[in-house]
Each structure stands twice: as C-alpha cells, then as structure tokens.
Amino acid sequence: MSTQNKQLAFVFPGQGSQSVGMMTEMAETYPDIKDTFAQASEVLGLDLWAMVTDGPAEELNQTQHTQPAMLAAGVAIWKVWSAQSDIRPAYMAGHSLGEYTALVCSGALNFADAIALVAARGRFMQEAVPAGVGAMAAVLGLTDEQVIQVCAEAAQGEVCSAVNFNSPGQVVIAGNTAAIGRAMLAAKEAGAKRALKLPVSVPSHCALMQPAADKLYTKMQDILFVEPDVNLLHNADVSEHKDAEGIRQALKQQLFMPVRWVDTVNSMAEQGVTTFVEMGPGKVLMGLNKRIVKALDHFTVYNPDTLNSLLERYSND
C-alpha cells in the first residue's frame, strides 16, 4: 500500500544530463533498468541500452536518441524506487523533455507511447531548423528582465528569445544563430558573468519550433492521455492539466514557449513541498533547485548510493 507524502516532489531532467554509461551502476543491481531500456529498444527498433552503455557520445547526443534515452532512464529509476519504497510524491514536474517522463511516472501516459512520441519530437525539432540555422546559449549573472531586453535588442528581425528560466541568474536563450551571437555579446556588455553557446543541434522552446509543435500536436491525436495520479505541473503555464486535450496543448506549447522552471519549483514550494528529488541521470536539476529554494531539502537518485540515501530518509515513514 503506497503512501503519498504531501511534502515530497519528484522532478525529472531533460536533455543535457545524458552521458555514456549513465545507468551502468544501477543496472548491475536492479533488473528494472535493463528491462525498461529493452522495452524502449523494441519500440524504436534499435539497441538503446547499447548506445547508452557503449556510445559513441556523438550518437547518444543526437536529439532523436537523447530524448528516448533520458525518458527511459528516468522511468527506469522511478520503477526501481516504486519497487523499493511505498512512499510516493504529491507533486511531479520535468524540465523540458523531463515533462514526458513525469507524465509516464504519474500514470498519465503509456511508456511505449511516450518513447515513440519523444523520438518523433526529436525528429520534428531537427527537421524544423536545419543544422547551423539555430543556436542556444546560457547567460549567467543577469536578471530575467535584462536577458529579455538583450534578446529584444539583438533580434533585429530574427528570432532571439529567453527560453529557459532555470534559476535566479541563469537563463538560456534560443533563436537564429546570428541573433544569438549578437545577444551573447550584448549580455557580456550588460555585465553577464558568462554567456556561453550550448552544444545542441536545435534551438528549443522558441518560435522556430512552431512547425515542430504543429507536427507533434497532430501525432498526439492518436495517443491516449489520462488524468495523472499526482499533481503534475507543466513547463509552459506552471499549471496542472487533467484532461487529454489540456495535456496535448501543454506539450505543444512547451516546444515554442519558455520553460518556466523557477516558477514551477516556487509553485510547488508554495503548496507545501519541502523536499525535491531529481529522478534521473546527473545533478542538473538539484543544482538549479538549490538556487531557487535554498532552505528546502534536495536529493538526486541516479545510482545505488543516492537511492539508498533516499530510502534511508523515508525508511521510518
């Protein structure tokens, strides 16, 4: 019998947290890891586990492969947690691609459907913007308002937008390559500590993704969405959507609208969440969350040691 902890939130990372070998330690102890990747591989018609385990990194980092790999990783860790503990979170959210992981783990979306959907999402995104046309960059040390202003001035008729509000003082921008270059220079002139181009093949969450969003929405018409088992906040509007059409619209908008991660984490904290757990490879979200709500508790689960630490915390509940 599972017990929902009203002060607990699970969050799921997106692209950028992947690495070759990222699930090896967990797989040595928990069969659910390889089983989950086997299910994903069957849907995709390729050996996703071999790609994650052996690389090469260049292949894993292609967005049509990264997205299913990160989804499978997050779902696999959730399965392990669910088998090891009766404690369940009251809230879930995911950063960009991680929103799909949250939908699967909350019971709103079938895993096989999600794997096929995110693989298509990756293809649609790549098709929407040919290589070299778009870019993304992280701007550190400016306020959100300063970054928005820098982007507006640097656009000069092209797309240049603040797209990931990740934490106070960390905003990612996206758009046409030349405009992003102008914005990086302007950000440094405005006092940014750093403005660095990100190693991505597509400019996510900006207007250039509108064609991909339209294709994604069409594909989602054939996919079943049901009401999540927990409170699930979406990136684009920091709101819950319990009906299928509401979820489809939120996922469509997410492709060309900003990821409001600061607002998402703050919203959960305002609802009484005191512990945030990043479920998935890496520590990216834990780092962001610590900067957003410093006084709260933060954990990550990506290997047996981190899993055992969290299990120990809730062993007496």
C-alpha positions in Angstrom: 0.0 0.0 0.0 1.7 3.2 -1.1 1.6 6.4 0.9 1.6 9.9 -0.7 3.9 12.4 1.1 2.4 15.8 0.7 5.8 17.5 1.2 7.6 15.5 -1.5 8.1 16.3 -5.2 9.9 14.2 -7.8 11.4 16.1 -10.8 12.8 14.7 -14.0 15.7 16.1 -16.0 15.8 16.6 -19.8 18.5 16.8 -22.5 21.9 17.8 -21.3 22.0 15.3 -18.4 22.9 12.3 -20.6 26.3 10.6 -20.6 27.6 7.4 -21.9 27.5 4.8 -19.1 25.0 6.8 -17.1 22.9 3.8 -16.0 25.5 1.1 -15.6 25.8 1.1 -11.8 22.0 1.0 -11.3 21.7 -1.8 -13.9 24.2 -4.0 -12.0 21.8 -4.1 -9.0 18.3 -3.6 -10.4 16.9 -5.6 -13.4 14.2 -3.0 -14.0 16.8 -0.8 -15.6 17.7 -3.1 -18.5 14.1 -4.2 -18.8 12.9 -0.7 -19.3 15.5 0.0 -21.9 14.6 -3.3 -23.6 11.0 -2.1 -23.9 12.2 1.2 -25.4 14.5 -0.5 -27.8 11.7 -2.6 -29.1 9.6 0.5 -29.8 12.5 2.2 -31.5 13.9 -0.7 -33.5 17.4 0.0 -32.2 19.5 -1.1 -29.2 19.1 1.9 -26.9 20.9 0.2 -24.0 24.0 -0.4 -26.1 24.0 3.2 -27.1 23.7 4.4 -23.5 26.3 1.9 -22.3 28.9 2.0 -25.0 28.2 5.2 -27.0 29.6 6.7 -29.0 28.6 10.0 -27.3 28.0 11.7 -30.7 25.3 9.2 -31.4 23.7 9.4 -27.9 23.8 13.2 -28.2 21.6 13.3 -31.3 18.3 14.6 -30.1 16.2 11.8 -31.6 18.3 9.4 -29.5 18.8 11.6 -26.4 15.2 12.1 -25.8 14.2 8.4 -25.6 17.3 7.6 -23.6 16.6 10.2 -21.0 13.0 9.2 -20.8 13.8 5.6 -20.4 16.4 6.4 -17.7 14.0 8.5 -15.6 11.2 5.9 -15.9 13.6 3.1 -15.0 14.7 4.8 -11.8 11.1 5.6 -10.9 10.3 1.9 -11.3 13.2 1.0 -9.0 12.0 3.5 -6.4 8.4 2.2 -6.6 9.6 -1.4 -6.1 11.8 -0.4 -3.1 9.6 2.1 -1.3 5.9 2.7 -0.6 6.4 6.5 -0.4 5.0 8.4 -3.4 5.4 12.2 -4.1 2.5 14.6 -4.1 4.0 16.6 -7.0 5.8 15.9 -10.2 7.4 18.0 -12.9 10.0 17.6 -15.6 12.4 20.1 -17.2 11.5 20.2 -21.0 11.8 16.6 -22.1 11.5 15.6 -18.5 7.9 16.6 -18.6 7.2 13.5 -20.6 9.0 11.3 -18.0 6.8 12.9 -15.4 3.7 12.1 -17.4 4.7 8.4 -17.7 5.6 8.1 -14.0 2.3 9.8 -12.9 0.3 7.3 -14.9 -0.9 9.8 -17.5 0.9 8.4 -20.5 1.9 4.9 -21.5 5.6 4.3 -21.6 5.8 2.8 -25.1 3.6 5.6 -26.5 5.9 8.1 -24.8 9.1 6.6 -26.3 7.6 6.8 -29.8 6.4 10.3 -29.1 9.7 11.7 -27.9 11.6 10.1 -30.7 9.2 11.8 -33.2 9.5 15.0 -31.2 13.3 14.9 -31.7 12.9 14.3 -35.5 10.3 17.1 -35.8 12.6 19.5 -33.9 15.6 18.7 -36.2 13.5 19.0 -39.3 12.1 22.4 -38.3 15.5 24.0 -38.1 18.4 22.8 -40.3 21.8 22.3 -38.7 23.5 25.6 -38.2 20.4 27.8 -38.6 19.6 27.9 -34.9 21.5 28.1 -31.6 21.1 28.2 -27.8 23.3 29.9 -25.2 23.3 30.2 -21.4 23.5 33.6 -19.9 24.8 33.8 -16.3 24.6 36.7 -13.9 21.9 38.9 -15.3 18.3 39.3 -14.2 15.4 37.8 -16.2 14.4 41.3 -17.3 17.9 42.1 -18.5 18.1 38.9 -20.6 14.7 39.6 -22.1 15.8 43.1 -23.1 19.1 41.9 -24.5 17.2 39.4 -26.7 14.7 42.0 -27.9 17.5 44.3 -29.0 19.6 41.6 -30.6 16.8 40.0 -32.6 16.9 42.6 -35.5 14.1 40.8 -37.3 15.3 37.3 -36.4 14.2 35.0 -33.6 16.0 35.6 -30.3 14.2 34.7 -27.0 14.8 33.9 -23.4 13.6 30.3 -23.3 14.7 28.6 -20.1 14.3 30.4 -16.8 16.4 27.8 -14.9 17.3 29.6 -11.7 18.0 33.1 -10.5 20.8 34.4 -12.6 20.7 31.6 -15.1 18.7 32.0 -18.3 19.0 30.1 -21.6 18.3 31.9 -24.8 17.5 30.5 -28.3 16.9 31.6 -31.8 18.7 32.2 -35.1 22.4 31.7 -34.9 23.4 35.2 -35.8 20.9 36.7 -33.4 22.2 34.5 -30.5 25.7 35.6 -31.3 24.6 39.3 -31.0 22.8 38.6 -27.8 25.8 36.9 -26.2 28.0 39.9 -26.9 25.3 42.3 -25.6 24.8 40.2 -22.5 28.6 40.4 -21.7 28.4 44.2 -22.3 25.5 44.3 -19.9 27.5 42.7 -17.1 26.8 39.0 -17.5 29.4 36.8 -15.8 29.3 34.3 -18.7 27.5 33.9 -22.0 28.3 30.5 -23.5 26.9 28.7 -26.5 25.4 25.3 -25.8 26.3 22.2 -27.7 22.8 21.5 -29.1 21.6 20.8 -32.6 18.2 22.6 -32.3 17.0 25.9 -30.7 14.4 24.6 -28.3 11.4 26.5 -26.8 11.5 29.4 -29.3 9.3 30.5 -32.2 11.5 28.5 -34.6 10.0 25.3 -33.1 6.4 26.2 -34.2 6.4 23.8 -37.2 7.7 21.0 -34.9 4.9 21.8 -32.4 2.2 21.6 -35.1 3.5 18.1 -36.2 3.8 16.9 -32.6 0.2 18.0 -31.9 -1.0 16.1 -34.9 0.8 12.9 -33.8 -0.6 13.3 -30.3 -4.1 12.9 -31.6 -3.6 9.1 -31.7 -2.1 8.9 -28.2 -4.1 8.2 -25.1 -3.6 10.6 -22.2 -5.4 10.2 -18.8 -5.5 12.1 -15.6 -2.2 11.9 -13.7 -2.2 10.2 -10.3 -0.3 13.1 -8.7 -0.3 16.9 -9.1 1.8 17.5 -12.2 2.9 21.0 -13.2 3.6 21.8 -16.9 6.5 23.9 -18.1 4.7 26.4 -20.3 2.0 27.6 -17.9 3.0 26.2 -14.5 -0.4 24.7 -14.3 -2.0 21.2 -13.9 -3.9 19.6 -16.8 -6.1 16.6 -16.0 -7.8 16.2 -19.4 -6.2 14.8 -22.5 -6.7 17.9 -24.7 -5.2 20.1 -21.9 -2.1 17.9 -21.7 -1.7 17.9 -25.5 -2.0 21.6 -25.7 0.6 22.0 -22.8 3.1 19.7 -24.6 2.5 21.5 -27.9 3.1 24.9 -26.3 6.2 23.7 -24.5 8.1 23.3 -27.8 7.9 27.0 -28.7 7.3 28.7 -25.3 9.8 29.2 -22.4 10.4 26.6 -19.7 9.4 28.4 -16.5 11.4 26.2 -14.1 11.9 28.9 -11.4 8.1 29.4 -11.3 7.5 25.7 -11.3 9.7 25.0 -8.3 8.5 28.0 -6.4 4.9 27.0 -7.0 5.5 23.5 -5.6 7.2 25.1 -2.6 4.3 27.4 -2.0 2.0 24.3 -2.0 3.9 22.8 0.9 6.7 20.8 -0.8 9.8 20.7 1.4 11.8 18.0 -0.3 12.7 17.9 -4.0 14.2 14.7 -5.5 15.7 14.7 -9.0 14.9 11.3 -10.5 17.3 10.6 -13.4 21.0 10.8 -14.5 23.0 13.7 -13.3 22.5 16.5 -10.8 21.5 19.4 -13.0 18.0 20.0 -11.5 19.2 19.5 -8.0 21.7 22.3 -8.6 19.1 24.6 -10.0 16.5 23.8 -7.3 19.0 24.6 -4.6 19.4 28.1 -6.0 15.7 28.6 -6.3 14.6 27.4 -2.9 17.8 27.3 -0.8 16.2 26.4 2.6 14.5 23.2 1.5 15.9 19.7 1.2 17.3 18.4 -2.1 18.2 14.9 -3.3 19.0 13.2 -6.5 18.7 9.5 -7.4 21.0 8.2 -10.2 23.0 5.3 -8.7 22.6 2.8 -5.8 24.3 5.1 -3.2 21.9 8.0 -3.9 18.9 5.7 -4.0 19.9 4.2 -0.6 20.3 7.6 0.9 16.7 8.5 -0.1 15.4 5.1 1.0 17.0 5.6 4.4 15.4 9.0 4.8 12.0 7.6 4.3 12.5 4.1 5.9 10.5 5.0 9.1 7.6 6.7 7.3 
